[in-house]
Each structure stands twice: as structure tokens, then as C-alpha cells.
Amino acid sequence: MSERFVKERFSWRSLGWLLLYFWFFSCALQLVIVLTGHSGTTGLRDSLLYSLLWLIPAFVFPARTKIISSVLGILLWATSLIALGYYSIYKQEFSQSVMFVMFESNSKEAGEYVSQYFSLKVLAILIFYTVIVGFLWRKVRPVYLPFKYKVTVCTLIAVVLFGAPLYKKMHNEGETLEEASGYLASRMSTTAPWQYIAGYVEYRQQLASMTEMLKQNAALPPLANLKDANGDTPRTLVLVIGESTTSSRMSLYGYGRETTPRLDALRKSDPNLVVFNDVVTSRPYTIEILQQALTFADELQPDLYLTKPSLMNMMKQAGYKTFWITNQQTMTKRNTLLTVFSQQTDEQFYMNNQRTQSARQYDDVVFAPFEKVLADPAEKKFIVVHLLGTHMKYKFRYPEETTKFVGREGIPDGVSDSDVEVYNDYDNAELYNDYVVETLIRTFEKTQPNGFLLYFSDHGEDVYETPPHNVLGRDESAPTRTMYTVPFILWNSPQWQKDHPIDYAPYVNRKYSNAHLLHTWSTLAGLSYDLQEPEKSLVSPAFRESKRLIGDPYGKKALRTFDSLPMTADSR
Ligand SMILES: [Zn+2]
């Protein structure tokens, strides 16, 4: 009796080892992610929390601790091993986007990629990981809790993990059970084995809404009387879409710091590079602006993207083979429309399957697929490259060794000392974006193409720029000019320029909104059709300057003009 009593006494040491054992499966990877600066700490927090769930069976049946820890251990080891291996190879966390790419794209190619990158180093990491699991498993001992503590602790874990977040979302924020469950799933998606279940559920949901939107798009009537002035001439046209890159922080547009040395040099040496000086966006958010820029929709007719063909549809109808290369997140609820746009093309390359938008991810991943697509034998090609650009977190957009801007030099006095780092990070991200855009142009040039490349940013970003230098990010309800001013650059190949000897000088200072991009693109590509409005084309002789509307077109009296925005943020 007394021996049994001693044996079943609660031990902090046993609890410690048991906790460490269950934590290890999910938190090891999250710890690496935080320590290597790949992403923030919320993933670590969530994996610490949601691993506590496994304590419940071990507390309830302490006599079975070894069996429970073995069975759960095998499940958690196997699932976390896949996530760890995936991260070791791709430097991306396993997410629902990975599911999408696995199920929806060419899996043979993915397999080739894995065999190419599966190295001894990756194998060593996985073996080392497994050895630690084995060591921790041997340390696992039963944790005996008196009945009332057992009930209290288990209830507490259930409340903290599930009750509290659901209550907060549904009661405090008025969300439905489905929305709140989605939130819970996303928080659990760092923890083995939930990332697969949550990922699969999210993937199915996004796929359903995407399929519905694609079905609607496929049912739209084609553009009437579409004509191609360039006939069957072989050609390649490239559209590069930037991200959060404001033109007022580019030396190409007069910024004091040299953030775009490569494009500056290209402009000096190459007369075929045309820089448009006064282009703004209509909305400072990716999805909201691209559903205008890439379609017939604009601030006054915001729903036309649902009822008229898109730019991708138009190019396909004109006989182009169409490609979409993206470094934006693929399969998130927010990005469904983007994925729909990408699926309107013939071939897609999804390069970013990160779990969070703010994870470390560089745009140089688009180079390889870009070269591959340029070599495609199709006679008429249309290539969209969607960059991650200078999206926050700015520090995660460029490799550390490319850092150029440190300290206060070149920063306005009004920027407080605590904001200097972020201010510099943004300029360094602009510098890396300069490298990416210029490399795309050079890579294109090397193929001696007949065609052009157009680069624009979806919107800008205010990084402590507008006086009094205290605004960070974008906010449509508190707009500043910087959130709207975007680069808009055209590079014509020598062959294309020769066949289309257009003088762009009279056009470069026109006031323009990229909401009307599709019309400019039509003129550049030599396409005409019934819906065409040349007065909305930046490069048409028929262009008419119009009010550059900004704001939420669905909001009540939310529209105003960009040109009415004040120069400072005080009087917003
Ligand atoms: Zn954006």
C-alpha cells in the first residue's frame, strides 16, 4: 500500500519530461523558424499551446502513459517529420497552399524537385530529429494527479485551447461558428498533426469557392470583334505586377537615397525603357486593385470583373499561350480571387506556399520559371509575373547580405529613432526589388524577344514618409499620397520598338490610375474590340485625363480623388 502510494506520487520532473516530449514534435520546427528569423513568434506560441492537448489522455490514464506516448508519438513523429523535411527542402512551412500545389499542379515535377533537393544534409536533420524523439520517449514517466486536479487541469486545457478562442471570436467579435472554427484551425495549423487536417479543410473550402468563380468566368461571352493588329507575328508580352512598392521611395522617381541603381542605370543606357511619372492606384489593397487593373472594373463600375472577361481571358482569346508565375501566397481565403485569375491562364507556377504572408520569402524564386516559360515554343506568349515586392515584413523581402541602408543618413528628421530600422528595411526591400525587376528585364532581353515588358506596383505603402512621419502601412479610411503612388515602367524590345516606332515622351507625365491598366495594355498589345475605351489608355492619342478616384467603391460616399489628398498626414 505504502509502496504504491510512493509510486503514484505527483512528480514535477515527470511532468517536465512529458511536456518536453509532446512539445518537441511541433515546437522544434517553430523554434528553428523563430531563431533563423524566418518568421515571427506566433507560430511558436500556438504550437506550445496546442501541444498541451496530448497531456489530457496521459493525465486521465497515467497507468497507460507508455502506450499513449508511444501511439501518439508515432503519429506526431511521422507527421512532424514530413513538415520538417518539407521545411528543410523548401524553406517554407507546410500549409494549405502546399496541398493545393500537390493536388492541382503537376505532381511529377514536384517529385523531381524533391529528389533534386533531398540531400544528405536533410537526411541528417531527420535522423538527428528522430534520435532526440527516442531519447525523450525513454524519459517519459506517468504523471499522477489526484482526481480533483485531474479534472481541473484537463478542463483548463480544453478551455484555454478551444473554449476561450471560440468565445472571443463568437461572443466578442460576433463571428459565426464556421468563421470561428476557421480561426481555430489556422491557430492549430502549426501543430502536428493538425496542419494536415486544417490544411485540407481550408484547401477544400478555397477550392469550392474558386471552382465556382472559375465556372462563372468560363460562362462569360468572349469579347466581341476582338482584332489583333499584330496578326500572327511571334511575340512575347510580359506583365510584372509589383507589391506595396511606392514610387516615391525609388531613386528612379527622384527619391534621395539610391534605392534603384539598376533601373537608374538602365534608363540612362537604354532609350527603350519608358518611365511613367504620374501613375497612382485606386485602392491600396492587392485583391481590390487587381480586380480592377486586370479587368474592366473600376471605381465607378466595381462589379464588371464578374460580368466581363479579364485581361487573361482577353489574351487567351487573342491566341496567346498564357502563363502565371507568382510569389504571392496561393491558397488563402483572402487570395482566392488571385488564384482564380491565375487559373484563367494555361500554365501556373506557384512559388510561395508559406503559411503566413509575412514569412521570409524572396522574389528571386520567379527567375527559374520565368526562364523556363521564355523558352516555351509557343509563338504568342503572355506571361504574368506576380511579385511579393516590398510587402511587409520588409526585412523578410531581401537577403541580409544585400543590406545597404543603415543609420539615419537620408532619413527625414521627423522619423523617430524607434522607427528608423523599419524605415531602412523598407528602402532595402526597394533596393532588392530593383534587382528583381531589372533582372527580369535583362533575362527577357537576352532571349532577343519581339515584345515588351510592363511593370507596375499594385499600390504603394507609407513607411513613415508622409509628414509628420508617423504613418506605417496602408489605410483606405485614412489615406496618404504615398499609399497610392506607384511605379509604372515599360520596356520595349528593340525589335518591337522598330515595328512600333511610338514616341512616348508626350505620354509620360499623364495623370493616370492603374485601375484602367487593361485599356493601356490593349493599346500596347495592338488589340481592339467593342468594349475598348481608348480614352482610358495611358498610351493612346485618344487618352482623356479623368478624375483619379480612390476609396471603397462599395462604401457610402467613400470615393474621393487622389489629387485632393493633402501633402501631410495631419489633416487627413
Ligand atoms: Zn498589394
Boltz pocket constraint, residues with backbone or C-beta under 6 A from the ligand:
constraints:
  - pocket:
      binder: B
      contacts: [[A, 242], [A, 243], [A, 244], [A, 284], [A, 285], [A, 286], [A, 287], [A, 458], [A, 459]]
      max_distance: 6.0
